[in-house]
Amino acid sequence: MGNVVRTDPGCSAGPVLEDILRTISRKATLGGLALIGTSVLVLSGCAAAPETDGGNGGAEAIDFLPCIVSDAGGFDDKSFNQLSYEGLVKAADELGVEFKKVESDVETDYEPNVTSLVDQGCDLIVAVGFALADATVASAKANADVEYLIIDDAADTDFDGTTDAENIKPLLYDTAQAAFLAGYAAADTTKTGIVGTFGGMNFPTVSIFMDGFAQGVDYYNEAKGASVQVLGWDRAKQDGSFTGGFSAGTEAQNIAQGLIDQNVDVLLPVGGPIYQSAAAAIRDSGREIALIGTDADVFDTDPTVADLLLTSIRKGMDISTYEAVLSAGKGTFDTAAYVGTLDNEGVSIADFHDWSSKVKPELAGELDTLKADIISGKVKVESYLAG
């Protein structure tokens, strides 16, 4: 990667998947997704200045400037911001072009950060996370000559079942399918018969993990005649335990501790860095409790918790971002929504790594069979992306 040059952006206060987007709209509205982008914290401060990085690929130079803006987690969150950033870097390197990046520190940074990238001539802007939906849609409507990718959101802020601007491509991930496998694995691994989950906020992109996880436990119970309990998520009410944000800290650790105090011995935290607080609670307990990571294979991205991880529920954000940026750079950008599934390898679960010797020998084979049954449709996994 080339040298980083900081500039001052200033401060300021698809038909193919129409049915899927309509389903997202309907179910998200019921779940409260309409609050995204409108229930922002009243915080002040200037947006972080964009950074320009030189691509060092060997390809012939082309006239294309891809850019990326993070949500408040930043590009070193060892999760979805980092994965999306890595995808853009790889594509820029292969195209032989420079790119710009800008990190958001607070929610009030989103709009000025996106605007600053437009002002600097970006041809493609990658907005990482559903929290940037309003800022992305507004910018896309005002700048028809700029292409946009939004991660983990349908860009349907008015909930009419269609993407709000013709120049936005949504990248979505049906993580319920992979979480289903993780729930089955958790149910097979628990010794107390109680597993738990909690999230940052009750948004569909968070609860999809929790609900898929609970479905996997339910399936295990039915298949094995077991009675493993899930704490932290109620499928009937579509509600559960949430920290109210997406930062590691006391609130996340307290919720994790509360679940551990109820004899949970497999724990799935969903919400970027909040897994770090769960790991701290696990270590403080002095018990053998398995942690399940999200988004990336956390075993690789954060070795400090590697020994705790049963597995991770992965989104292929690095791959899908890379492919979309590459297409845009080659002039073949399309705005059809992408939905990652087990079938197209857009979602998956990671290896057991250090827990390999602690799980039952037959578990891996059972998960392979279950994965095939989900792909074939023999086993149904419910989610707002399932159509």
PASE-510983 format. One line per field, with one value per residue (C-alpha): x, y, z; residue in one letter. Coordinates in Angstrom, 1 decimal. Layout:
BEGIN
xx	(X | ...)
yy	(Y | ...)
zz	(Z | ...)
residuo	(a | ...)
This chain:
BEGIN
xx	(0.0 | 1.3 | 1.7 | -1.4 | -2.2 | -4.8 | -7.0 | -9.6 | -13.2 | -14.6 | -17.3 | -21.1 | -23.6 | -33.5 | -36.5 | -34.9 | -34.9 | -38.0 | -39.8 | -36.9 | -36.7 | -40.4 | -40.1 | -37.3 | -39.4 | -42.4 | -40.6 | -38.1 | -40.8 | -42.4 | -39.1 | -38.4 | -35.9 | -37.6 | -35.8 | -32.4 | -31.0 | -33.7 | -32.9 | -29.4 | -27.5 | -27.2 | -23.5 | -21.2 | -17.8 | -16.2 | -16.1 | -12.8 | -10.7 | -10.5 | -7.3 | -5.9 | -4.0 | -2.1 | -2.9 | 0.3 | -1.1 | 0.6 | -2.5 | -2.6 | -3.8 | -7.5 | -9.6 | -11.5 | -11.5 | -13.2 | -13.8 | -15.1 | -16.7 | -17.0 | -19.6 | -18.7 | -16.9 | -13.9 | -11.8 | -10.0 | -13.1 | -12.0 | -15.5 | -17.6 | -15.9 | -12.5 | -13.7 | -15.4 | -12.2 | -10.0 | -12.3 | -12.0 | -8.2 | -7.8 | -9.9 | -8.1 | -4.8 | -5.9 | -7.2 | -4.0 | -5.8 | -5.7 | -8.6 | -9.9 | -11.1 | -12.7 | -13.7 | -16.7 | -16.4 | -20.0 | -23.3 | -23.3 | -20.2 | -22.0 | -23.5 | -20.5 | -18.1 | -20.1 | -20.4 | -16.6 | -16.0 | -18.3 | -16.5 | -13.2 | -14.3 | -15.0 | -16.5 | -17.7 | -18.5 | -18.8 | -20.9 | -20.4 | -23.4 | -27.1 | -26.6 | -25.4 | -28.6 | -30.1 | -26.8 | -26.1 | -29.6 | -29.5 | -26.1 | -27.1 | -30.2 | -28.2 | -25.3 | -26.6 | -23.1 | -21.6 | -22.0 | -22.7 | -22.4 | -24.1 | -23.3 | -26.0 | -28.9 | -31.5 | -31.3 | -35.1 | -35.5 | -39.1 | -40.0 | -41.7 | -39.9 | -37.4 | -34.0 | -34.4 | -31.9 | -30.9 | -27.2 | -27.1 | -26.2 | -27.1 | -24.9 | -27.0 | -26.3 | -28.7 | -26.7 | -29.7 | -28.5 | -25.0 | -26.3 | -28.6 | -25.5 | -23.8 | -26.9 | -26.9 | -23.2 | -23.8 | -26.6 | -24.4 | -21.5 | -23.2 | -22.7 | -25.2 | -28.0 | -28.2 | -26.8 | -27.2 | -27.1 | -27.3 | -27.0 | -26.2 | -29.6 | -32.7 | -32.2 | -32.9 | -29.2 | -28.5 | -31.5 | -31.1 | -28.1 | -29.9 | -33.0 | -31.1 | -29.1 | -32.3 | -33.7 | -30.6 | -31.0 | -34.7 | -33.8 | -31.2 | -33.7 | -36.2 | -33.6 | -31.9 | -34.8 | -32.9 | -34.1 | -31.3 | -32.5 | -31.7 | -31.5 | -31.3 | -33.7 | -37.4 | -38.5 | -42.1 | -41.7 | -38.8 | -37.0 | -34.3 | -31.2 | -29.6 | -26.9 | -28.3 | -25.2 | -22.3 | -19.3 | -17.5 | -18.0 | -19.7 | -23.2 | -22.1 | -20.1 | -22.9 | -25.4 | -22.8 | -22.3 | -26.0 | -26.3 | -23.3 | -24.8 | -27.8 | -25.5 | -25.0 | -21.8 | -22.0 | -22.4 | -23.2 | -22.7 | -23.9 | -22.7 | -19.2 | -16.8 | -19.2 | -17.8 | -14.7 | -16.8 | -18.3 | -14.8 | -13.9 | -16.9 | -16.1 | -12.5 | -13.7 | -16.1 | -13.2 | -15.5 | -15.1 | -17.5 | -17.5 | -17.7 | -19.1 | -17.8 | -19.7 | -18.9 | -15.2 | -13.5 | -12.6 | -10.0 | -7.9 | -8.9 | -8.4 | -6.0 | -6.6 | -9.8 | -8.9 | -8.8 | -12.5 | -14.0 | -16.2 | -16.7 | -17.7 | -20.6 | -19.1 | -20.3 | -18.3 | -18.2 | -14.6 | -15.3 | -18.6 | -17.2 | -14.1 | -16.2 | -18.5 | -15.7 | -13.8 | -16.9 | -17.4 | -13.7 | -14.1 | -17.3 | -19.7 | -21.2 | -24.8 | -27.3 | -29.0 | -29.1 | -26.6 | -27.8 | -25.1 | -26.2 | -24.7 | -25.2 | -23.2 | -20.8 | -21.7 | -22.3 | -20.6 | -19.3 | -15.6 | -13.6 | -13.6 | -9.9 | -8.8 | -12.1 | -11.7 | -10.7 | -13.7 | -16.5 | -18.0 | -16.2 | -19.4 | -20.4 | -18.6 | -20.2 | -23.7 | -23.1 | -22.1 | -25.3 | -27.4 | -25.7 | -26.6 | -30.2 | -30.5 | -29.1 | -31.5 | -34.5 | -35.1 | -34.5 | -36.1 | -34.4 | -36.7 | -35.3 | -36.4 | -34.2 | -35.6 | -38.4)
yy	(0.0 | 3.5 | 6.4 | 7.9 | 11.5 | 13.2 | 15.9 | 18.1 | 17.4 | 20.1 | 19.8 | 20.1 | 19.9 | -4.0 | -6.2 | -9.6 | -9.3 | -7.0 | -9.7 | -10.1 | -6.3 | -6.1 | -8.9 | -7.0 | -3.9 | -5.6 | -7.5 | -4.9 | -2.4 | -4.7 | -5.2 | -1.5 | -1.0 | 2.3 | 3.7 | 3.3 | 6.6 | 8.6 | 7.7 | 9.1 | 10.3 | 14.0 | 14.3 | 17.0 | 17.0 | 17.1 | 14.1 | 12.3 | 13.4 | 10.9 | 9.1 | 8.4 | 5.2 | 4.1 | 0.9 | -1.1 | -3.6 | -4.2 | -3.5 | -0.7 | 2.5 | 3.2 | 6.3 | 4.9 | 6.1 | 3.7 | 5.0 | 3.6 | 5.0 | 3.0 | 3.1 | 4.1 | 0.8 | 1.8 | -0.3 | -2.1 | -3.6 | -7.2 | -7.5 | -6.2 | -2.9 | -4.5 | -7.2 | -4.8 | -2.6 | -5.6 | -6.4 | -2.9 | -2.8 | -6.1 | -4.8 | -1.5 | -3.3 | -5.6 | -2.7 | -0.7 | 2.3 | 4.5 | 4.6 | 6.8 | 5.8 | 7.7 | 6.5 | 7.6 | 8.2 | 8.9 | 8.7 | 12.4 | 11.8 | 9.7 | 12.4 | 14.7 | 11.7 | 10.5 | 14.1 | 14.6 | 11.5 | 12.8 | 16.2 | 14.5 | 12.8 | 9.2 | 7.1 | 4.4 | 4.8 | 1.8 | 2.5 | -0.1 | -0.9 | -0.3 | 2.8 | 4.7 | 4.0 | 7.4 | 9.2 | 6.8 | 7.1 | 10.9 | 11.1 | 8.6 | 10.6 | 13.8 | 12.3 | 10.0 | 9.8 | 8.1 | 4.4 | 3.2 | -0.1 | -0.5 | -3.3 | -5.1 | -2.9 | -2.9 | 0.9 | 1.0 | 3.8 | 4.4 | 0.7 | 0.4 | -2.9 | -1.4 | 0.2 | 3.9 | 5.0 | 3.4 | 3.8 | 1.7 | -1.9 | -3.6 | -6.4 | -8.6 | -11.8 | -14.5 | -15.2 | -17.1 | -20.1 | -20.2 | -19.3 | -22.3 | -24.5 | -22.7 | -23.3 | -27.0 | -27.1 | -25.2 | -27.6 | -30.6 | -29.1 | -27.7 | -29.6 | -27.6 | -27.8 | -24.0 | -21.7 | -18.0 | -15.0 | -11.3 | -8.4 | -4.8 | -3.5 | -5.3 | -4.6 | -7.3 | -7.5 | -8.4 | -10.5 | -12.6 | -14.2 | -14.8 | -16.2 | -18.5 | -19.7 | -20.5 | -22.3 | -24.5 | -25.4 | -26.2 | -28.4 | -30.2 | -30.8 | -32.3 | -34.4 | -35.7 | -35.7 | -33.2 | -30.1 | -27.5 | -24.1 | -20.8 | -17.7 | -14.1 | -14.5 | -15.3 | -16.4 | -15.9 | -12.3 | -11.6 | -9.9 | -10.6 | -9.2 | -6.1 | -3.7 | -0.7 | -0.1 | -1.7 | -1.0 | -3.2 | -2.0 | -2.5 | -3.0 | -5.8 | -7.4 | -7.2 | -8.9 | -11.6 | -12.1 | -12.3 | -15.1 | -16.9 | -16.7 | -18.6 | -21.5 | -20.7 | -22.5 | -21.5 | -17.8 | -15.9 | -12.1 | -10.3 | -6.7 | -6.1 | -5.5 | -6.6 | -10.1 | -8.7 | -7.9 | -11.4 | -12.9 | -10.8 | -12.2 | -15.7 | -15.4 | -13.8 | -16.8 | -19.3 | -21.8 | -23.5 | -21.5 | -21.5 | -18.2 | -18.0 | -15.2 | -13.3 | -11.7 | -12.8 | -15.9 | -14.3 | -17.0 | -15.3 | -11.7 | -11.6 | -14.2 | -12.9 | -14.8 | -17.7 | -20.3 | -19.5 | -19.9 | -22.9 | -21.4 | -18.2 | -17.3 | -15.7 | -13.2 | -13.1 | -9.3 | -9.2 | -11.3 | -9.7 | -6.2 | -7.2 | -8.6 | -5.6 | -3.0 | -5.0 | -5.0 | -1.2 | -0.6 | -2.7 | -0.8 | -3.7 | -2.5 | -3.6 | -2.7 | -6.0 | -6.8 | -9.5 | -12.0 | -14.2 | -17.7 | -21.1 | -22.1 | -19.2 | -19.3 | -15.8 | -17.1 | -20.0 | -21.2 | -21.4 | -24.4 | -25.5 | -24.7 | -25.1 | -26.6 | -29.5 | -31.9 | -30.9 | -31.5 | -34.9 | -36.6 | -37.0 | -33.3 | -32.1 | -34.7 | -33.9 | -30.2 | -31.1 | -33.0 | -30.3 | -27.7 | -29.7 | -30.1 | -26.3 | -25.7 | -28.2 | -26.8 | -30.0 | -28.0 | -24.6 | -21.7 | -18.7 | -15.1 | -11.8 | -12.6 | -16.0 | -14.6)
zz	(0.0 | -0.8 | 1.4 | 3.0 | 2.2 | 4.4 | 2.9 | 4.5 | 3.3 | 5.6 | 8.2 | 8.2 | 10.8 | -9.7 | -10.9 | -10.4 | -6.7 | -6.3 | -4.3 | -1.9 | -1.4 | -0.9 | 1.8 | 3.4 | 3.4 | 5.0 | 7.7 | 8.5 | 9.0 | 11.6 | 13.3 | 13.6 | 10.8 | 10.0 | 12.9 | 11.2 | 10.1 | 11.9 | 15.5 | 15.5 | 18.5 | 18.8 | 18.7 | 17.3 | 15.6 | 12.2 | 9.9 | 9.7 | 6.7 | 3.8 | 3.1 | -0.3 | -0.9 | -3.9 | -5.6 | -6.4 | -8.9 | -12.2 | -14.3 | -16.8 | -15.2 | -15.7 | -14.9 | -11.9 | -8.3 | -5.8 | -2.3 | 1.0 | 4.2 | 7.4 | 10.0 | 13.6 | 14.1 | 11.9 | 9.5 | 12.3 | 13.9 | 13.0 | 11.5 | 8.7 | 8.2 | 8.0 | 5.6 | 3.3 | 3.3 | 2.5 | -0.5 | -1.9 | -1.4 | -3.3 | -6.2 | -6.4 | -6.3 | -9.1 | -11.2 | -10.5 | -9.2 | -6.1 | -3.6 | -0.9 | 2.5 | 5.3 | 8.8 | 10.7 | 14.5 | 15.2 | 13.4 | 12.5 | 10.4 | 7.8 | 5.6 | 5.5 | 5.0 | 1.9 | 0.6 | 1.0 | -1.2 | -3.9 | -3.8 | -4.4 | -7.5 | -6.4 | -9.2 | -6.7 | -3.0 | -0.8 | 2.3 | 5.0 | 7.1 | 7.3 | 9.4 | 6.3 | 4.4 | 4.6 | 3.8 | 0.9 | -0.6 | -0.4 | -2.0 | -4.8 | -5.7 | -5.9 | -7.9 | -10.7 | -12.2 | -9.1 | -8.4 | -4.9 | -3.0 | 0.4 | 2.7 | 4.7 | 3.6 | 0.8 | 0.3 | 0.7 | 3.1 | 2.1 | 2.4 | -0.9 | -1.8 | -4.3 | -4.1 | -3.7 | -6.4 | -9.7 | -9.0 | -5.7 | -5.5 | -2.2 | -0.9 | 1.5 | 3.4 | 4.5 | 7.6 | 9.1 | 7.0 | 8.5 | 12.0 | 11.7 | 11.4 | 14.3 | 16.4 | 15.7 | 16.5 | 19.8 | 20.8 | 20.1 | 22.1 | 25.2 | 28.4 | 30.5 | 27.9 | 27.8 | 25.1 | 24.8 | 22.4 | 22.6 | 20.1 | 19.7 | 18.6 | 17.3 | 13.6 | 11.0 | 10.1 | 13.8 | 14.7 | 11.6 | 13.3 | 16.5 | 14.9 | 12.7 | 15.7 | 17.6 | 14.6 | 14.5 | 18.1 | 17.6 | 14.7 | 16.8 | 19.6 | 17.2 | 15.4 | 18.5 | 21.0 | 23.1 | 25.0 | 24.7 | 25.8 | 24.0 | 26.2 | 24.9 | 21.9 | 21.8 | 18.3 | 19.0 | 20.1 | 17.7 | 20.6 | 23.1 | 24.9 | 23.3 | 24.5 | 22.7 | 20.7 | 18.8 | 21.0 | 23.5 | 27.0 | 30.4 | 29.0 | 26.7 | 29.4 | 31.9 | 29.4 | 28.7 | 32.4 | 33.0 | 30.5 | 31.9 | 35.4 | 34.0 | 33.1 | 29.4 | 28.1 | 24.4 | 23.7 | 20.4 | 20.6 | 17.5 | 16.9 | 15.8 | 18.8 | 21.5 | 21.2 | 23.0 | 26.1 | 25.9 | 25.8 | 28.9 | 30.8 | 29.7 | 31.0 | 34.3 | 34.8 | 35.0 | 33.2 | 29.8 | 27.7 | 23.9 | 22.0 | 18.5 | 16.3 | 13.6 | 10.2 | 9.9 | 11.1 | 14.3 | 15.0 | 12.3 | 12.8 | 16.6 | 17.9 | 21.5 | 21.6 | 19.4 | 22.2 | 23.1 | 19.7 | 18.8 | 15.3 | 13.5 | 11.3 | 8.3 | 5.7 | 2.5 | 2.5 | 1.4 | -1.6 | -2.6 | -2.2 | -4.2 | -7.1 | -7.2 | -7.1 | -9.8 | -12.0 | -11.5 | -12.5 | -15.6 | -16.6 | -16.0 | -12.7 | -12.2 | -9.5 | -9.0 | -5.3 | -4.2 | -1.6 | 0.0 | 0.8 | 1.7 | -2.0 | -3.4 | -0.4 | 0.5 | 4.1 | 5.9 | 9.2 | 10.1 | 11.1 | 14.8 | 15.0 | 18.7 | 19.6 | 17.1 | 19.8 | 22.0 | 19.6 | 18.8 | 15.9 | 13.9 | 14.2 | 11.1 | 8.9 | 10.3 | 9.5 | 5.9 | 5.5 | 7.1 | 4.8 | 1.7 | 3.0 | 3.5 | 0.0 | -1.6 | 0.3 | 2.2 | 5.4 | 5.5 | 7.3 | 7.9 | 7.4 | 6.0 | 3.0 | 2.3 | 0.1)
residuo	(m | g | n | v | v | r | t | d | p | g | c | s | a | g | p | v | l | e | d | i | l | r | t | i | s | r | k | a | t | l | g | g | l | a | l | i | g | t | s | v | l | v | l | s | g | c | a | a | a | p | e | t | d | g | g | n | g | g | a | e | a | i | d | f | l | p | c | i | v | s | d | a | g | g | f | d | d | k | s | f | n | q | l | s | y | e | g | l | v | k | a | a | d | e | l | g | v | e | f | k | k | v | e | s | d | v | e | t | d | y | e | p | n | v | t | s | l | v | d | q | g | c | d | l | i | v | a | v | g | f | a | l | a | d | a | t | v | a | s | a | k | a | n | a | d | v | e | y | l | i | i | d | d | a | a | d | t | d | f | d | g | t | t | d | a | e | n | i | k | p | l | l | y | d | t | a | q | a | a | f | l | a | g | y | a | a | a | d | t | t | k | t | g | i | v | g | t | f | g | g | m | n | f | p | t | v | s | i | f | m | d | g | f | a | q | g | v | d | y | y | n | e | a | k | g | a | s | v | q | v | l | g | w | d | r | a | k | q | d | g | s | f | t | g | g | f | s | a | g | t | e | a | q | n | i | a | q | g | l | i | d | q | n | v | d | v | l | l | p | v | g | g | p | i | y | q | s | a | a | a | a | i | r | d | s | g | r | e | i | a | l | i | g | t | d | a | d | v | f | d | t | d | p | t | v | a | d | l | l | l | t | s | i | r | k | g | m | d | i | s | t | y | e | a | v | l | s | a | g | k | g | t | f | d | t | a | a | y | v | g | t | l | d | n | e | g | v | s | i | a | d | f | h | d | w | s | s | k | v | k | p | e | l | a | g | e | l | d | t | l | k | a | d | i | i | s | g | k | v | k | v | e | s | y | l | a | g)
